[in-house]
């Protein structure tokens, strides 16, 4: 039976107008021309210096008049205001919607008809995301269940795992989660993102970790002996994500808050190839 959860910590913004696709195309990391009914895109909005500011899913409105941005609720106002700065003369309107975001995973899920729905574009096991006009009255899971699910897959959760104006997309594995188009052309922050890839400048990665104890709060240093090699990000029930320096991903004996920590590299994960 499919697990379905309402994600109350998400909001949905709308981008409407004749220039909605070209407007976003020049601002975010992924290709907006690939967004279509039944096909969502996960993308990031960066600073001019190429550092993460926000990420979100983009759905096509079934009526074909809007793009719908499934984003972290705490970042919705910031994201709308920042995007609005770049409207200039573009025929674009940004607004709020009343959609409620849901996630579904497991076997036997059928997306609701007439509402935006698509497979989660990051990894197949993530399941589906869909938007309804109100929270589903009888979900089969809750936000805690979904949090455990996404942590097991190593999926970052916006500001819980990425630092505003500090994190690089390749550090948070956006390249391995289909969050970057390398062929779409220029967008804000594109130069640093491309240089990071082609010069092999990724020195740390966000990876799943576990402990027999509750994991410490985000920002807690991860130690290899006396050396700090990373820091914690989000966690729940002994499973979490941590940003760890690449050369220490295979280390044993890592510690966080005086407790042993194990790194679990998922099947999808690979270190970037070193430049020739």
Backbone bond lengths (Angstrom), bond angles and torsions (degrees), N, CA, C in turn:
res aa  C-N    CA-C-N  psi(-1)  N-CA   C-N-CA  omega(-1)  CA-C   N-CA-C  phi
1 X - - - 1.460 - - 1.521 109.55 -
2 X 1.306 116.73 136.17 1.463 120.67 -179.27 1.516 110.58 -68.69
3 X 1.319 115.80 144.31 1.457 122.45 172.39 1.530 107.27 -94.66
4 X 1.315 116.32 130.01 1.469 121.36 -179.48 1.518 108.33 -128.92
5 X 1.325 116.65 128.90 1.460 121.57 -178.95 1.516 110.68 -131.21
6 X 1.311 116.27 139.95 1.465 122.04 170.20 1.517 107.69 -83.77
7 X 1.337 117.52 127.82 1.456 122.42 -178.66 1.526 108.44 -101.34
8 X 1.331 115.88 92.93 1.462 120.24 -173.64 1.524 112.99 -73.37
9 X 1.332 116.50 -12.11 1.467 119.16 178.83 1.527 112.24 -89.17
10 X 1.320 117.13 15.39 1.459 122.53 177.42 1.523 110.46 -115.76
11 X 1.336 115.71 148.82 1.465 122.71 173.71 1.520 108.60 -126.22
12 X 1.313 116.28 163.37 1.460 120.99 179.80 1.521 109.33 -126.27
13 X 1.318 115.51 118.60 1.459 122.50 174.51 1.519 109.32 -97.45
14 X 1.314 116.56 157.63 1.459 120.45 176.16 1.522 109.95 -118.25
15 X 1.328 115.50 143.28 1.465 122.54 172.32 1.519 106.07 -123.42
16 X 1.315 116.21 112.05 1.461 120.92 -177.41 1.522 109.65 -120.57
17 X 1.322 115.44 172.29 1.457 120.35 -179.67 1.522 111.69 110.34
18 X 1.327 115.78 160.36 1.462 120.98 -174.62 1.531 113.43 -62.03
19 X 1.333 117.27 -27.37 1.469 120.82 -176.46 1.518 113.02 -100.52
20 X 1.330 118.53 17.33 1.462 120.93 -172.11 1.531 112.87 -59.62
21 X 1.330 117.52 -40.12 1.464 119.85 -177.84 1.529 110.90 -71.97
22 X 1.337 116.83 -49.78 1.464 119.76 -179.24 1.526 111.35 -64.94
23 X 1.330 117.46 -32.54 1.461 121.51 178.25 1.526 110.37 -61.13
24 X 1.339 117.20 -52.97 1.464 119.90 179.92 1.517 112.13 -69.74
25 X 1.315 116.96 -31.10 1.469 121.00 -177.18 1.527 111.60 -56.94
26 X 1.334 117.52 -35.75 1.453 120.58 -178.54 1.515 114.55 -86.38
27 X 1.355 116.39 2.07 1.462 119.39 -174.31 1.521 114.17 -119.93
28 X 1.316 118.91 -20.44 1.468 120.19 -172.26 1.524 110.97 -122.87
29 X 1.342 115.39 167.70 1.462 121.63 -167.84 1.517 114.52 -80.15
30 X 1.317 118.62 -17.21 1.464 119.80 -176.07 1.523 111.21 -112.90
31 X 1.327 115.90 172.16 1.462 122.77 -171.95 1.520 110.63 -88.07
32 X 1.324 116.83 108.80 1.458 121.80 -177.80 1.519 112.98 -71.95
33 X 1.312 117.87 -16.44 1.468 119.60 179.62 1.520 111.71 -73.13
34 X 1.338 117.44 -11.65 1.470 120.35 179.77 1.527 112.55 -91.78
35 X 1.333 117.06 -6.03 1.465 119.74 178.22 1.524 108.81 -71.02
36 X 1.332 116.25 131.13 1.461 121.11 -178.13 1.520 108.30 -155.89
37 X 1.330 118.27 163.11 1.466 119.26 175.29 1.525 110.86 -53.34
38 X 1.316 116.93 127.05 1.460 121.23 -178.20 1.514 114.29 83.15
39 X 1.320 118.25 1.54 1.464 121.87 -179.37 1.523 109.59 -139.41
40 X 1.330 116.04 101.24 1.459 121.96 178.52 1.523 109.74 -92.21
41 X 1.312 115.75 162.95 1.470 122.87 177.81 1.522 107.96 -126.96
42 X 1.323 116.42 138.84 1.465 121.84 172.67 1.515 107.96 -101.61
43 X 1.317 117.03 132.62 1.454 119.55 -172.98 1.515 110.46 -148.92
44 X 1.333 116.00 169.73 1.466 121.86 -179.51 1.515 110.10 -125.75
45 X 1.317 114.88 149.25 1.453 123.29 172.39 1.523 106.35 -109.41
46 X 1.339 116.70 125.02 1.458 122.16 -171.47 1.520 111.42 -114.60
47 X 1.328 114.86 162.01 1.455 120.13 168.89 1.529 108.52 -73.10
48 X 1.327 116.31 168.05 1.462 119.98 177.23 1.525 111.14 -61.41
49 X 1.336 117.05 -22.29 1.463 121.79 178.87 1.525 112.51 -88.94
50 X 1.332 117.38 5.49 1.457 121.01 174.73 1.512 115.19 83.54
51 X 1.332 118.42 21.31 1.466 121.84 179.62 1.529 109.95 -104.18
52 X 1.324 115.51 147.57 1.464 122.37 -177.33 1.525 111.41 -60.86
53 X 1.329 115.45 133.58 1.457 122.43 171.16 1.529 111.65 -118.39
54 X 1.335 116.71 -37.26 1.463 121.32 179.90 1.525 108.29 -164.76
55 X 1.319 115.72 160.25 1.466 120.19 170.40 1.515 108.42 -139.14
56 X 1.322 115.97 157.36 1.454 120.10 -176.17 1.518 110.23 -164.25
57 X 1.336 114.87 162.59 1.461 122.61 173.44 1.525 108.10 -94.72
58 X 1.314 116.70 143.52 1.459 121.43 178.42 1.530 108.44 -117.20
59 X 1.319 115.57 121.69 1.462 122.84 177.35 1.524 109.48 -110.50
60 X 1.310 115.78 154.41 1.455 121.39 170.79 1.526 108.80 -90.41
61 X 1.311 116.52 130.09 1.455 121.57 173.72 1.535 108.38 -61.66
62 X 1.340 118.86 130.31 1.470 120.23 178.57 1.519 113.39 -54.23
63 X 1.327 117.70 -26.43 1.466 120.37 179.39 1.519 112.33 -82.80
64 X 1.330 116.98 -4.42 1.459 121.24 174.62 1.510 115.39 74.23
65 X 1.337 118.10 21.08 1.463 120.64 -175.83 1.520 113.77 -115.63
66 X 1.325 117.32 -10.00 1.461 119.66 -175.78 1.525 110.34 -143.10
67 X 1.325 115.53 156.57 1.453 122.31 161.89 1.521 106.84 -102.33
68 X 1.326 116.66 138.71 1.457 122.13 -175.56 1.526 109.28 -114.37
69 X 1.323 116.67 125.87 1.460 122.83 -173.95 1.526 109.28 -106.56
70 X 1.316 115.97 108.96 1.463 124.02 176.74 1.524 107.11 -86.21
71 X 1.358 116.48 104.33 1.460 121.01 -171.91 1.520 111.28 -129.82
72 X 1.325 116.06 168.60 1.454 121.82 174.54 1.530 109.31 -61.58
73 X 1.329 117.38 130.41 1.461 120.65 -175.22 1.523 112.24 -61.82
74 X 1.329 116.39 -36.00 1.448 119.87 -179.67 1.515 113.57 -69.79
75 X 1.323 117.53 -15.49 1.456 121.88 179.62 1.527 113.05 -105.46
76 X 1.311 117.96 -2.29 1.464 120.65 -171.90 1.524 112.08 -60.12
77 X 1.328 117.91 -47.80 1.462 120.04 -179.35 1.522 111.37 -63.72
78 X 1.334 116.51 -44.82 1.463 120.59 178.09 1.525 110.81 -58.84
79 X 1.330 116.48 -45.56 1.453 120.41 -177.17 1.526 110.84 -64.84
80 X 1.322 117.21 -43.82 1.471 120.15 179.82 1.523 110.82 -62.57
81 X 1.327 116.57 -42.67 1.463 120.02 -179.49 1.520 111.91 -66.02
82 X 1.328 116.67 -42.83 1.461 119.43 -179.07 1.522 111.67 -67.82
83 X 1.323 116.96 -41.86 1.459 119.34 177.85 1.529 110.50 -63.17
84 X 1.339 116.00 -37.52 1.460 119.97 -178.26 1.530 112.52 -61.70
85 X 1.317 117.13 -27.64 1.468 120.37 179.54 1.529 112.53 -61.79
86 X 1.330 116.59 -23.88 1.462 120.65 -174.08 1.528 112.77 -101.19
87 X 1.327 117.54 9.49 1.466 120.07 -178.17 1.523 111.35 -65.82
88 X 1.314 117.32 -44.39 1.463 122.38 -177.97 1.529 109.32 47.92
89 X 1.332 117.56 -119.97 1.471 119.76 -179.88 1.531 113.27 -99.76
90 X 1.319 116.55 9.28 1.464 119.54 -179.30 1.533 110.06 -66.27
91 X 1.320 115.50 143.62 1.458 121.28 176.85 1.529 108.14 -82.41
92 X 1.331 114.38 82.35 1.462 121.49 -174.00 1.527 108.77 -142.68
93 X 1.314 115.67 140.27 1.461 122.24 171.96 1.523 108.30 -127.97
94 X 1.331 115.80 134.90 1.458 121.60 177.52 1.517 109.18 -112.19
95 X 1.321 116.59 137.19 1.459 119.40 -178.72 1.513 112.66 -154.63
96 X 1.311 114.78 177.08 1.462 122.56 176.29 1.539 108.71 -92.72
97 X 1.301 115.46 158.03 1.463 120.37 172.80 1.523 108.10 -129.81
98 X 1.302 116.02 169.39 1.459 119.98 177.68 1.519 113.21 -99.35
99 X 1.331 116.68 12.42 1.465 119.26 -177.23 1.527 112.04 -65.05
100 X 1.315 115.91 145.11 1.462 123.67 172.88 1.527 108.44 -107.08
101 X 1.334 116.71 130.01 1.467 122.30 -176.46 1.524 109.80 -86.92
102 X 1.342 115.88 136.79 1.460 122.09 176.97 1.530 109.77 -130.77
103 X 1.310 115.35 151.37 1.460 121.77 173.18 1.521 108.49 -121.83
104 X 1.324 116.04 144.61 1.469 121.73 177.98 1.522 108.94 -133.76
105 X 1.314 116.57 138.60 1.468 120.28 177.43 1.528 108.85 -149.36
106 X 1.318 116.04 161.95 1.451 121.21 -174.54 1.519 110.96 96.89
107 X 1.295 115.39 -172.67 1.465 121.37 -174.86 1.525 112.03 -88.25
108 X 1.342 114.75 149.91 1.457 120.35 168.68 1.510 116.42 86.37
109 X 1.333 118.36 18.39 1.460 119.16 179.57 1.518 110.96 -86.29
110 X 1.324 116.25 133.88 1.460 123.24 173.54 1.518 108.35 -118.38
111 X 1.328 118.66 119.14 1.474 119.59 -177.21 1.525 111.23 -65.25
112 X 1.323 117.00 145.83 1.473 120.49 -179.92 1.525 110.93 -68.80
113 X 1.313 116.69 141.18 1.455 120.99 179.67 1.528 110.50 -78.46
114 X 1.333 114.72 142.72 1.451 120.08 174.76 1.515 114.92 85.25
115 X 1.338 116.95 1.50 1.459 120.47 179.07 1.530 109.38 -124.85
116 X 1.337 117.58 154.91 1.466 119.56 178.24 1.526 110.45 -64.19
117 X 1.327 116.25 126.12 1.461 122.00 179.98 1.518 108.67 -153.04
118 X 1.324 116.29 144.89 1.464 120.31 179.75 1.522 109.15 -163.97
119 X 1.336 116.99 153.87 1.465 118.98 171.08 1.524 109.77 -60.46
120 X 1.321 116.24 142.57 1.464 120.40 174.80 1.526 107.32 -60.16
121 X 1.340 118.93 121.01 1.465 120.60 -172.34 1.529 114.67 -76.97
122 X 1.324 118.69 -3.28 1.463 120.21 -175.13 1.523 112.28 -79.17
123 X 1.312 118.29 -58.52 1.467 122.23 174.92 1.520 107.41 -142.81
124 X 1.325 116.71 149.62 1.459 120.69 -174.51 1.531 112.08 -60.86
125 X 1.320 117.63 -38.77 1.463 120.82 -176.56 1.527 112.70 -68.93
126 X 1.325 116.93 -12.68 1.468 119.16 178.72 1.519 111.53 -65.46
127 X 1.333 118.08 -28.29 1.456 121.49 177.45 1.517 113.23 98.55
128 X 1.326 116.09 -133.78 1.462 122.91 -175.47 1.523 110.34 -125.90
129 X 1.320 114.51 159.52 1.462 122.14 167.65 1.521 107.18 -127.79
130 X 1.321 116.81 142.72 1.461 119.85 177.18 1.519 109.81 -151.18
131 X 1.330 114.96 157.36 1.458 122.92 -176.38 1.521 108.88 -116.86
132 X 1.326 115.30 134.07 1.460 121.40 175.96 1.519 109.15 -124.14
133 X 1.330 115.80 162.71 1.449 120.26 179.54 1.519 113.50 -70.91
134 X 1.334 117.05 -14.28 1.465 122.25 179.43 1.531 107.23 -157.31
135 X 1.325 118.54 161.34 1.459 119.48 178.31 1.522 111.79 -60.35
136 X 1.326 116.90 139.60 1.465 121.23 177.93 1.534 109.35 -58.91
137 X 1.338 118.53 131.21 1.460 120.33 -173.27 1.521 115.19 -68.00
138 X 1.337 118.14 -30.18 1.462 119.99 -176.69 1.526 110.37 -133.56
139 X 1.328 117.51 69.73 1.471 119.14 179.20 1.523 111.25 -67.10
140 X 1.315 115.84 156.71 1.463 120.61 -179.69 1.526 111.85 -98.24
141 X 1.333 117.22 1.53 1.462 122.44 177.97 1.523 107.38 -152.66
142 X 1.327 115.80 173.83 1.461 119.69 177.66 1.522 110.05 -129.51
143 X 1.325 115.56 -175.35 1.462 120.14 -175.65 1.523 112.93 -66.15
144 X 1.319 117.16 -29.42 1.464 120.02 176.19 1.530 110.25 -66.41
145 X 1.326 116.58 -42.46 1.470 120.30 176.82 1.521 110.70 -60.69
146 X 1.330 116.41 -43.42 1.460 118.70 179.44 1.521 111.05 -65.64
147 X 1.334 117.50 -37.95 1.459 120.47 179.82 1.528 110.32 -62.02
148 X 1.321 117.50 -42.13 1.466 120.67 176.91 1.532 110.31 -62.27
149 X 1.331 115.90 -41.16 1.467 121.55 -179.28 1.520 111.12 -62.10
150 X 1.318 118.21 -49.07 1.465 120.22 -176.08 1.528 110.92 -71.96
151 X 1.347 118.64 -32.50 1.465 120.18 176.33 1.530 110.91 -65.49
152 X 1.328 116.94 -39.65 1.463 120.14 178.88 1.525 111.20 -62.43
153 X 1.327 117.11 -30.88 1.460 121.31 179.95 1.528 112.54 -88.42
154 X 1.326 117.39 -9.87 1.460 120.39 -179.43 1.511 113.88 80.54
155 X 1.335 118.19 25.31 1.459 121.84 -176.54 1.526 110.73 -87.26
156 X 1.325 118.21 124.95 1.461 120.11 178.56 1.520 111.68 -69.36
157 X 1.331 115.57 151.42 1.456 121.28 -179.89 1.524 109.32 -120.62
158 X 1.314 116.30 71.95 1.453 122.36 173.46 1.512 113.93 50.30
159 X 1.356 116.97 -128.84 1.463 120.28 -174.11 1.522 114.32 -68.13
160 X 1.320 118.65 -10.66 1.458 119.59 175.02 1.529 111.12 -73.01
161 X 1.330 116.35 -23.38 1.462 119.73 -175.24 1.517 114.38 -124.08
162 X 1.316 117.52 -17.23 1.466 121.77 179.59 1.526 108.83 -116.28
163 X 1.327 116.35 141.35 1.455 121.85 -179.54 1.524 109.41 -96.60
164 X 1.314 115.93 126.24 1.455 120.65 -178.27 1.520 111.24 -59.80
165 X 1.322 115.53 129.57 1.459 124.05 177.23 1.529 112.97 64.02
166 X 1.348 116.90 20.06 1.464 121.06 177.45 1.533 112.46 -130.95
167 X 1.337 116.98 -44.84 1.458 120.89 -173.59 1.521 111.57 -74.65
168 X 1.335 116.07 135.06 1.462 122.44 172.09 1.523 108.86 -87.96
169 X 1.328 116.52 148.61 1.465 119.40 -177.53 1.520 112.48 -60.42
170 X 1.318 117.91 -39.38 1.455 119.42 -178.28 1.517 112.38 -72.15
171 X 1.329 118.02 -22.98 1.457 120.02 173.60 1.529 110.38 -66.80
172 X 1.323 116.70 -35.66 1.462 122.16 -179.69 1.528 112.18 -93.59
173 X 1.335 117.67 12.15 1.470 124.22 172.29 1.522 114.17 66.79
174 X 1.330 117.37 27.39 1.460 119.24 176.73 1.524 111.43 -60.72
175 X 1.317 117.56 -30.97 1.459 120.36 178.19 1.516 111.38 -66.98
176 X 1.328 117.90 -32.29 1.464 121.61 -178.62 1.525 112.67 -89.39
177 X 1.333 116.11 -9.14 1.464 121.77 177.00 1.527 112.10 -109.23
178 X 1.320 117.22 22.61 1.466 121.16 176.95 1.520 112.52 59.07
179 X 1.343 116.49 35.79 1.448 120.43 -178.64 1.518 114.50 -101.38
180 X 1.353 117.16 3.02 1.462 121.29 -178.04 1.520 109.08 -135.03
181 X 1.310 116.74 134.33 1.468 121.25 168.41 1.518 107.82 -98.69
182 X 1.337 115.66 126.52 1.465 120.67 178.72 1.522 111.72 -92.49
183 X 1.321 118.15 0.46 1.466 121.32 -174.46 1.524 113.81 -120.94
184 X 1.332 119.00 -7.10 1.462 120.88 -171.55 1.528 113.81 -74.92
185 X 1.328 118.58 -17.26 1.456 119.48 -176.16 1.515 111.43 101.15
186 X 1.309 116.24 -162.67 1.462 121.99 -169.58 1.526 112.73 -72.76
187 X 1.309 114.52 144.29 1.459 123.22 169.67 1.520 106.76 -152.46
188 X 1.296 117.54 167.90 1.456 120.47 -176.72 1.528 110.38 -64.68
189 X 1.340 116.73 124.25 1.451 121.82 -178.50 1.515 114.26 87.80
190 X 1.339 116.86 1.33 1.465 120.96 -175.57 1.524 112.75 -63.64
191 X 1.342 117.80 -36.64 1.460 120.39 -174.05 1.529 111.76 -61.33
192 X 1.338 116.95 -48.09 1.463 119.20 179.75 1.518 111.35 -66.97
193 X 1.338 117.34 -38.68 1.459 120.74 180.00 1.528 110.44 -60.86
194 X 1.324 116.93 -45.09 1.466 120.59 178.67 1.523 111.32 -66.66
195 X 1.317 117.16 -42.03 1.469 120.39 -179.36 1.527 110.83 -64.28
196 X 1.336 116.40 -38.45 1.459 120.35 177.87 1.523 110.71 -59.63
197 X 1.332 115.67 -39.76 1.463 119.59 -179.68 1.522 112.15 -71.34
198 X 1.311 116.87 -51.52 1.460 119.85 -171.00 1.522 113.59 -75.36
199 X 1.322 117.06 -22.02 1.457 120.09 177.80 1.523 112.71 -99.20
200 X 1.324 116.90 0.62 1.452 119.85 178.19 1.517 113.23 63.15
201 X 1.334 116.66 45.67 1.461 121.13 -172.85 1.525 113.30 -96.51
202 X 1.326 118.49 16.62 1.460 121.13 -178.44 1.528 108.54 -85.45
203 X 1.306 116.69 108.47 1.460 121.19 -173.89 1.525 113.81 -102.06
204 X 1.326 117.28 -7.27 1.460 120.46 179.28 1.526 108.49 -150.70
205 X 1.332 116.35 161.22 1.464 120.87 -177.12 1.524 110.40 -143.86
206 X 1.328 114.47 148.74 1.459 122.65 174.79 1.524 108.17 -86.78
207 X 1.322 117.70 115.54 1.473 121.33 -173.87 1.525 110.39 -135.46
208 X 1.345 116.58 155.66 1.470 119.97 176.22 1.530 111.51 -68.49
209 X 1.325 114.91 141.79 1.459 122.08 176.43 1.526 108.76 -136.79
210 X 1.333 115.63 162.78 1.461 119.76 176.92 1.516 109.75 -146.68
211 X 1.325 114.85 163.38 1.458 121.80 176.99 1.521 108.13 -151.82
212 X 1.316 116.47 156.69 1.464 120.65 174.22 1.522 110.84 -75.02
213 X 1.315 116.72 -9.75 1.458 122.20 179.02 1.529 108.87 -114.66
214 X 1.321 115.95 164.82 1.463 118.88 173.15 1.519 108.88 -59.38
215 X 1.301 115.94 134.34 1.454 119.92 -178.73 1.523 110.52 -75.37
216 X 1.327 117.66 148.05 1.465 120.80 -176.55 1.523 112.35 -73.52
217 X 1.312 115.01 174.51 1.458 122.00 -174.84 1.527 110.74 -68.54
218 X 1.346 116.54 156.29 1.471 119.85 176.33 1.527 111.32 -53.61
219 X 1.321 114.92 140.84 1.452 120.80 -179.15 1.510 113.83 95.39
220 X 1.348 117.90 -12.89 1.462 120.56 178.13 1.523 110.01 -63.84
221 X 1.326 118.59 129.61 1.465 120.06 -178.86 1.527 112.10 -64.66
222 X 1.312 115.88 145.44 1.460 123.32 171.67 1.518 106.90 -106.30
223 X 1.339 115.13 128.95 1.448 120.66 -170.48 1.527 111.41 -114.79
224 X 1.331 114.93 142.64 1.464 122.71 166.35 1.517 105.18 -117.31
225 X 1.332 116.57 95.97 1.448 119.80 -170.92 1.515 109.98 67.95
226 X 1.325 116.43 -124.20 1.458 121.38 179.15 1.533 112.66 -93.31
227 X 1.329 116.67 2.17 1.455 121.28 -173.18 1.524 110.97 -102.65
228 X 1.320 117.04 131.18 1.459 121.29 173.82 1.523 109.69 -79.78
229 X 1.341 116.99 121.66 1.467 120.82 -175.65 1.522 112.81 -119.06
230 X 1.334 117.33 1.60 1.457 119.72 179.37 1.509 110.56 175.49
231 X 1.329 115.60 -169.79 1.463 120.37 176.78 1.514 109.86 -153.55
232 X 1.334 115.00 154.13 1.454 121.17 -178.48 1.519 111.79 -71.47
233 X 1.331 114.04 151.20 1.457 122.22 168.04 1.546 107.41 -119.49
234 X 1.302 119.88 -138.09 1.461 121.75 -174.53 1.529 110.91 -73.60
235 X 1.328 116.02 155.54 1.465 120.36 179.26 1.513 110.59 -159.64
236 X 1.326 114.31 164.57 1.467 121.75 175.77 1.526 108.52 -163.46
237 X 1.330 116.39 131.44 1.466 122.09 172.96 1.528 112.91 53.25
238 X 1.310 117.62 45.03 1.456 120.47 175.32 1.506 115.22 80.53
239 X 1.336 118.58 1.41 1.470 122.43 176.01 1.516 108.51 -122.22
240 X 1.326 116.29 142.08 1.456 118.20 -178.41 1.501 112.48 -164.11
241 X 1.327 114.40 -168.66 1.450 122.27 175.84 1.519 107.99 -123.43
242 X 1.319 115.68 146.97 1.456 120.91 178.69 1.514 109.18 -142.43
243 X 1.330 115.92 146.23 1.459 121.96 175.06 1.528 107.13 -93.81
244 X 1.350 116.15 112.87 1.463 121.42 -172.39 1.523 109.30 -126.77
245 X 1.322 115.60 140.96 1.458 121.02 178.27 1.526 109.98 -60.95
246 X 1.325 115.35 139.55 1.461 121.79 -171.34 1.521 113.01 -55.70
247 X 1.337 118.01 -40.12 1.457 120.42 -175.82 1.525 113.02 -72.75
248 X 1.337 117.68 -6.07 1.463 120.88 -179.93 1.531 112.78 -112.89
249 X 1.321 117.72 9.26 1.464 119.94 -177.57 1.523 113.21 -66.40
250 X 1.314 117.04 -24.47 1.469 120.41 -179.79 1.523 112.58 -103.37
251 X 1.331 116.82 8.65 1.462 120.20 -179.51 1.523 111.38 -68.75
252 X 1.320 115.79 146.26 1.461 121.64 165.44 1.523 107.33 -103.79
253 X 1.305 117.07 160.53 1.450 120.07 178.88 1.508 115.23 82.91
254 X 1.334 118.09 15.46 1.465 119.62 175.24 1.529 109.87 -69.88
255 X 1.324 115.32 147.64 1.457 121.09 -177.78 1.523 110.22 -132.20
256 X 1.332 115.37 147.13 1.461 122.08 172.74 1.515 107.76 -140.55
257 X 1.317 116.97 122.65 1.469 122.21 -177.54 1.528 111.15 52.23
258 X 1.331 115.84 41.93 1.474 123.74 175.93 1.517 114.05 69.00
259 X 1.325 117.46 17.84 1.457 121.01 175.56 1.528 109.60 -122.43
260 X 1.336 115.65 146.02 1.462 120.94 -179.89 1.522 110.39 -65.12
261 X 1.328 115.21 144.60 1.458 122.62 -176.84 1.523 108.67 -131.85
262 X 1.327 117.09 134.11 1.461 121.48 177.88 1.526 109.80 -113.01
263 X 1.326 116.40 137.82 1.467 122.42 175.39 1.512 108.71 -94.26
264 X 1.324 117.42 137.67 1.469 122.74 178.10 1.526 108.14 -123.26
265 X 1.322 116.79 105.46 1.459 120.02 -179.79 1.536 108.86 -84.93
266 X 1.345 117.88 117.99 1.471 120.94 -177.58 1.529 112.09 -69.07
267 X 1.318 115.47 166.47 1.464 120.78 178.34 1.517 111.71 -60.67
268 X 1.326 117.01 -34.28 1.469 119.27 -176.89 1.521 112.34 -73.60
269 X 1.328 118.20 -15.69 1.459 121.04 -170.16 1.535 112.38 -82.59
270 X 1.325 115.56 136.79 1.463 120.93 171.22 1.510 108.37 -148.26
271 X 1.313 116.27 144.63 1.457 119.99 175.54 1.521 109.67 -73.99
272 X 1.325 118.62 142.91 1.459 120.00 178.29 1.522 111.65 -59.17
273 X 1.331 116.11 145.85 1.456 120.19 177.76 1.519 108.74 -66.70
274 X 1.324 115.95 141.32 1.459 120.22 177.41 1.515 109.70 -73.32
275 X 1.338 117.58 141.54 1.465 119.86 179.78 1.523 111.80 -63.31
276 X 1.321 116.17 145.81 1.461 120.32 -179.98 1.530 110.64 -76.20
